[in-house]
């Protein structure tokens, strides 16, 4: 059966100005696998020593090299050539100078598929991948590195509440209280001042509570004078909100926004590094105790395909994945009715498939473990489970002859 010839379509502008990494990930997963080559291009948009973005040579060279791998005048080559021209044109005409990380996904042969993300945070290297589906791993890592969190910068008279995500401000709220003093004794003035401060702090916390709830935020950073306003803020917090506070920064109310972003991001990364260690320790404890956890590529693939996974823990580099190819293929084939297996099997495609199925089939959080060595003893990947399933509902993975039975997946 011959591959259909790609038909050029009118250019649909991607929402590069506003699309979030999470939204882009959703679109890529929904796109799935294709008969035509799918191009995944990741670029570090940072300026070189001359103040210029320097990826143009890389893009043209790599695209030219990959084009030669397709026979001339074939539908696949025609689709690739259309994508080549469109990518180069986009980078020349539509790229924002402020973009630090650029991700482009293209497949002209599949209804002119073209998605772009321009982000305030960089990708580590320039990379081009050509496969039957989008390459997700670098995007998943960016999402995990720059998750959404809230920062409250306050004093006893005013407050600023920021929501930071993907290395930039996505929401900002300001609160100010108006003093009404008039004629009063010293004692009355002091009581009035205390009530004024208390009312202000209550308003700040109420606004923060709504923000955290509406934005589904799990981490909060407080910033201000640790002797005056921080204790007041903590006193008014609910137990649930207080549990989300990961750091307190001693900063003045006039701290510039960009400095607050950098200081809070550094604090978030410290927290995230420690959190990674604790999560891996918890994973191993659960696994060794016959609890709600699986480790290794084969069992983790089965668990994400079963919809059991609460959180996927995967090494920061795909080269850290260790797997048995025959057993891995068995699992992918067994669940092929839920998700089509990749055309080729290697560490990169396995990492992508773990991430794809974790999000699509398990609605799981994907955590990239920065220190990949802590997962070496479990094959570079593992998962915390919501539940086990009964043996009869663990099919097709548990069917006789499909793959070795995993006791970690099913009920004891």
N, C-alpha and C positions, 0 to 999 in steps of 0.2 A: 504494500500500500504506500503510495507516494505521499510525501509531506505537502500539505497545501501551501500555495504560494502566498507570501505575506502581502497584504494590501495596505498601502500607506493611508493613514487617517489624518484628519485635521489635528494639529498640535493641541493637546489639552494641557493647560498650564497647571503644574502641581502647586499646591499651596505651600511653597517653600518658605514664605515669610512667617507662617503661623503653625505649620504642622509640627506636632511634638514627636519625639522619638517613639513614644508608645503608640501613637496613632499610625505612624509609618510602619511599625512592626506589625500591627494588626492588618494593614493593607497587604503587606508582603506575605503573611501567612495565608490570607484568604486567596491570594493569587495562585499559590500552589505550583505544581510542576507543569512543564510545557514541552511541546514537540520541537519548538524553536529554541535557539540559544538565548539564555537569560544572562544579561550582563549585570554584575554587581560591582560598583566602583566606589571605593572609600578613599577619601583624600584628606590629608592634613593641610588645612588652609592657612596655617600660620605664616607670617612673613619671614623671609630670609634676612640675611645681614644687610641687604639693600632695601628692605622694606617692601618687597614684592612677593606675591604668591608664586611658587616655583614648580607647580605640578604639570604645566602644559606639556613639557617635553616627555615626562613620564606617560601621560595619557596618550599622546599620539604614538609613541614608540610601542607601548604595550598593546594598544588596539590594533596597530598595524601587524604586530607579530601574531596576535590571535586570529586576525582575519585570514591569514595564510593557512590556518588549520582547517578551513572550510573550502571545499571545491568551488571553483568559479561557476557562476550562473546556476547555482542551486538555491532553493528557497531559503535554506539556512544561511547561506552567504548573503543573500539579498537582505534578509532580516538584520543580520549583523551589520552590514554596510549602512543601512538606514539608521541603526542605533549609533554607529560610529559618528556619522555626520551630526546627528541630533545632540549627542553628548558634547561634542566639540563646540557646536553652536551655542548650546546652553551655557557652557563655562565661559565663553567669550562675551556673551551679551546679557546674561541674566544673573550672574553671580554677585552677591553682595560683598563688598570689600571687607566687611566686618565678619564674614563667615569664617569660623575657625575649623569646623569639621563639615565635610560635604559627603553625602551619600547619594548615589544615583543608581537607579535600577531601571533597566530598559529591556523590552522585547517587542520590537515592531511587529513581528509575526503573530503575536497574541493580542490582536485588537489594539495595537499601538500602545502597549503598556509602557508608561514612563512615570516614575515617581522620584521625587527629589526631597532630600532633607538638608537644610542649611542650619547648622547649629553653632552655638556660642562656645562649644567645647570641641577640642580636636580629637581626631583619630590618631593613633600612634604612628601609623605609617601609611604611605600610598599603597593601595592594593586593588588589583583587578581580578575578578573571578568570573568565569564563564561556565555555566552549568545548565541543568534543566529546571532550576528554580532559584529564587534569590538566596544569597548567602547571608545568614542572620547573625552569626556569632559576634562580629565587631559591633553591630548595633545593640545587641543584648548587653554587651560589656559596657557600652556608653550609658545605657539606661540604668544599669546597676551602679555605676560609678557616680552618677549625678541624679539621684532620686530626689523627689519633692520633699522639702522640709520647711518648717516655719521658724521665723526669728522675730522675737519681740525686743525692740530697743526702747527702753522707757526710762523716764525719771518721774518724780512725783507730780509733774505738771502736764506732761505730754507723752505720747507713745507713737511708735511706728511699728506696724506689723507687716512683715514681708513674707511672701512665699517664694522660695527660690527653687528652681528646677532646671536641669540641663545647663547649669552654669550661668543662669541669668535670672532676673526678677520676672516673675509671671503674675504677681499680684502685690499691691501695696495699699495699706490703709493707714490713715493718720487720725489720732484722737487728741483733742485738746480740751482742757477744762477751763472755765472762766471763773476767776475769783470775784466774789462780791463781799467785801469786808465791811466798809462803812465804819461808824463809830461803835466801838465795843471795848470792854476791859481786856486786860492782858490775858486773863484766864479764859474769857469767852473767845478771844482771838485764837488761843491755842487749841481750844476744842473745835472751833470752826475749821482751823487748818487741818486738824487730824481727820475730821469728817470729810473735808474736801479731798484729802489724799486718798482716804478709804473709798469714797465714791468713784474717784478717777480709776483706782486700781480695779475695782469691781467691773467698771465699764470695759477696761482693757481685757480682763479675763473673759468676760462674756463675749466680746468680739473674737477673741482667740478661740474660744470653744466653738463658736459657729464656723470659723475658718477651718479649723482642724476637722470638724465634722463634714462640712461641705466639700472640702478638698481631699478627704480621706488621707490625712497626714498622720504618719506614725512617729515622727521625730520633731521635737521642738527645742530650740536654743533660746535661752534668756540672755539679754545683754543690758547692762546698766550698772549703777552703783550697788555693789554687793552689801553695803552697810545700810542702805536706806530702802530703795525701791524693790530690790530682789526679794528680801524677806516678806514684804507686803504682797508681792505677786504670788509667792508660794503659799501664803496663808489663805488666799482666796481660791486656789486651784482645787478642783475635784481630784479624787484619788486617781481617776482614769487619766486626766490631763497631766497630773504630776508624774505619772509613770512614763509619759512620753518625753519628758525633759532629759536630754542627753548631755547638756553642757551649759555652763554659765560663763559668760564673757564679761570682763570688767571694761566697759566702754562708755564713753560719754554720749549724751543724746545728740550731739552735733557730729558724730562720726559719719563721714561720707558713705554713701550707699555702696560704692565699689569696694571700700575698705571693709565694710561690714560683710559683704559677700565673700571676700577672700578669707577673712578671719573665721567666719562661720563655716565655710567650706573646709578649711583646714581642720576645724573641730569635728565636723561631720566625718571626715576621712579617718580621723583617729578613732572615733567611735566605730566606724564601719570595719576597720581592721580588727579591732578587738571582738566585734560581733561575729566576724568570720570565724575566728578561732573558737569562740564559744559554740557556734553552730556546728562546726565540724566535730568538736568534742561531744556535743549532744547526739549528733548523727551516729557516731561510733558507739556511744553508750547504749543508745536505743537498739542498734544492730546487734551488739554483743549480748544484750539482755533479752534478745528475741522480742524486741518491741516494735514500734511503728517506724521502721526504717528499712531501706534496701541499699546495697552498694554494688558497684560494678556496672558496666555498660549493659549487659544482658538483662539483669533483673530490673534495673532502673528504666530501661526502655519498655519493659513489660508493664511496670507500675504506671508510668506516664500514659501509656496506651490504655490501661484499665481505668484511668481517671482517678487514681488513688492518691496522687501526689499533692501535698500541701506546699512543699518548697523543694526545688531542685538545687543542689549544690554541685557546681561543676568547675573544674580547674580553669584558671585564667588563660592558659594556652592549650589549644586542642591537642598539641603533641603530648600532653600529660595523660590522654586517654589510652587505656590498655584494654584490649578486647580480643575475644576469640571470634574470628571472622565467620566461621560456620554457624556458631550458635547465634551470633548477632543477625545473620541473614534469616535464620529460622524465625526469630521473633518478628523481624520486619515483615516477612512474608505472612506470618500468622495473623498479623494485624493489618494486612494490606487493604481490607475492606474499610478500615477507618482512616487510613492515611497511606498514600502510595509511597513505596520505598524509593530512596534515591537511586539514580541510574548507576552511580559508582559508589563504592564503599571505601572510605578512608577516614582518618581521624576528623577531618574538617566536616565531611558530610554527616558523620555520626553525631558530632557536636551540634550541628544544625538540627538534626532530627530529634535529638533529645530536647532541645529548646522549643522547637516547633510543637512537638506533642505535649510538652509540659504546659505550654500556654493554651493550645487549641483544645486538647482533650482532657486536661486536668485543671485548667484555670489556675495554674500554680505560679507562685513567685519564683523567679529565676535569680539565683545569687551566684555571682562569679567570684570564686575564692582567689584573692590576689596572690597569696603564697601557695602556689600549686603543689608544693612538696607535701603539704599536710594531708593531701588526698592521695598521695602516691600508693599507700598501702591498701587502698580500696579501689584502685583502677582509675582514679581521676574523677570519679563522679559518684554521687549517691543522692538519696531523696528521703525526706521526712514524709511519712504517710498520714493521711487523714484517718484511714481505717484499713482493715484487711477485708478481703472478700471471701465468701464461701468457696470451697473447691469447685463446685459446679458453676459458679459465676466467674471463675478465673479464666475460663475459655476465652479465646482459643489458645492462649499461651500454655495452659496446663493440660491441653489434650495430649494423650499418649503419643509419643513419637515426634511431637512438635519441638519441644525443648525440655531440658531438665527441669523438674519441678522445683519451684522456689518456695520454701516454707515461709519466708518472710512476707510473701504476698497474701497468703491465705490465713484463715483463722486456725488457731491451734486446736 
